[in-house]
Structures are given as C-alpha cells and as structure tokens.
Amino acid sequence: MHAYVMEHDEQTVPPAAPASKPVAPASSERAARAASEAPRAKPTPKTGPGAHPNNVRQMRIERMMSKAELARRASVSVLTIDRVEKGYGCRMDTKRKILGALGLSLADRVRVFGEEL
C-alpha cells in the first residue's frame, strides 16, 4: 500500500510553477534617479550631547554647588541641569534661571553659554 501511495503521489503532483519574474532594473534605476534629482535638504543642526558646549559645569564647580542645589535655586529639574551641562540645548528662560542661580548677570551669558547664533 505504501508503494501505491508513492506512485499515486508522483502522478498527481502538478508540474513546478515557473520562477517569479525578477524585479526589472528599470524600477530601481528610476528610484535612484529620482533620489539623485530630489532637492537636497540642508543639514539639520546637531541636537545631541555636545551640540551646545557651555561652561555651566565649570561655573557650578567653582561655586562648590551640586547639580541638585543649582537645580533647586534655578527652579528647574536636576535632569535639566544635567542635560544643559552635557551640551543639549535649552530655552532662553532656562538659561536666565541658571545664570541667576549661579549669581551671574545676563551680560555673562556669552561667557557661560558661549556665542549665541
């Protein structure tokens, strides 16, 4: 009976289907051409750590303040102070608060936060 099943299976197996058509190179060439002809975007400004180098950490250490103390005096979170010290951008209001908490005037902003664009 087993031999019969084998013979029967061989007879009922449909012929193999032809392989699917390969992707035409014209479509990939079209995509490459469209990408090269697209207007190039301006590079986005860096927003990660180190994007806005500053001297907040040095000023804080000179005044023997912890991040928590500076954050409390500036009415911002410790995470905000940490991110600013790492070079992430922040709002102007946050910069004003940090300058005030460090006992500096607004005129000292360039010395602490670097050149403004």
C-alpha positions in Angstrom: 0.0 0.0 0.0 2.9 2.3 0.7 4.2 1.9 -2.8 0.8 2.7 -4.2 0.7 6.0 -2.3 4.1 6.9 -3.5 3.2 6.1 -7.1 -0.1 7.9 -6.7 1.6 11.0 -5.3 4.1 11.2 -8.1 1.4 11.1 -10.6 -0.8 13.8 -9.0 2.0 16.3 -8.2 1.4 19.3 -10.5 4.4 20.4 -12.6 6.6 23.0 -10.9 5.5 26.6 -11.4 7.8 28.9 -13.4 10.0 31.1 -11.2 8.6 34.5 -10.5 9.9 37.3 -12.7 12.9 39.2 -11.3 12.4 42.9 -10.5 13.1 44.9 -13.6 16.2 47.0 -13.2 14.3 49.9 -14.7 12.3 50.4 -11.5 15.5 50.5 -9.3 17.1 52.9 -11.8 14.1 55.1 -11.7 14.2 55.2 -7.9 17.9 56.0 -7.9 17.4 58.8 -10.5 14.5 60.3 -8.5 16.6 60.3 -5.3 19.6 62.0 -7.1 17.3 64.6 -8.7 15.5 65.4 -5.5 16.4 68.8 -3.9 19.0 68.2 -1.2 17.9 69.2 2.2 20.0 71.4 4.4 21.8 69.5 7.1 19.9 69.6 10.3 21.6 71.3 13.3 23.2 68.9 15.8 20.9 68.4 18.8 22.6 65.7 20.8 25.2 66.0 23.5 27.9 68.4 22.8 25.8 70.4 20.3 25.9 73.5 22.5 29.1 73.5 24.5 29.0 75.6 27.6 30.7 76.4 30.9 27.8 75.7 33.2 29.6 72.8 34.9 32.8 74.7 35.5 30.8 77.7 36.9 28.8 75.4 39.2 32.0 73.6 40.4 33.8 76.9 41.0 30.9 77.9 43.3 31.0 74.5 45.0 27.4 73.7 44.1 25.9 70.3 43.4 23.6 69.8 40.5 20.7 69.4 42.9 21.5 72.7 44.6 21.8 74.5 41.3 18.5 72.9 40.1 16.7 74.0 43.3 18.0 77.6 43.1 17.1 77.8 39.4 13.7 76.2 39.9 14.4 73.5 37.2 14.9 69.8 37.5 18.3 68.1 38.1 17.8 66.3 34.7 17.6 69.7 33.0 20.9 70.8 34.7 22.5 67.5 33.6 21.3 67.9 30.0 22.5 71.5 29.8 25.9 70.6 31.2 26.2 67.8 28.6 25.6 70.3 25.8 21.9 69.8 25.0 20.0 72.9 24.0 17.7 74.6 26.4 15.2 77.5 26.4 16.2 81.1 27.0 14.2 81.1 30.2 16.1 78.2 31.5 19.4 80.0 30.7 18.2 83.0 32.6 17.3 80.9 35.6 20.7 79.1 35.6 22.5 82.4 35.3 20.5 83.9 38.2 21.1 80.7 40.3 24.9 81.0 39.7 24.8 84.6 40.8 25.7 85.9 37.4 24.1 88.7 35.3 22.6 88.4 31.9 25.7 90.0 30.5 27.7 86.9 31.5 25.6 84.7 29.2 28.2 84.5 26.5 30.9 83.5 29.0 28.7 80.7 30.4 26.7 79.5 27.3 29.1 80.5 24.5 28.3 82.6 21.4 24.6 82.9 20.5 23.7 82.2 16.9 
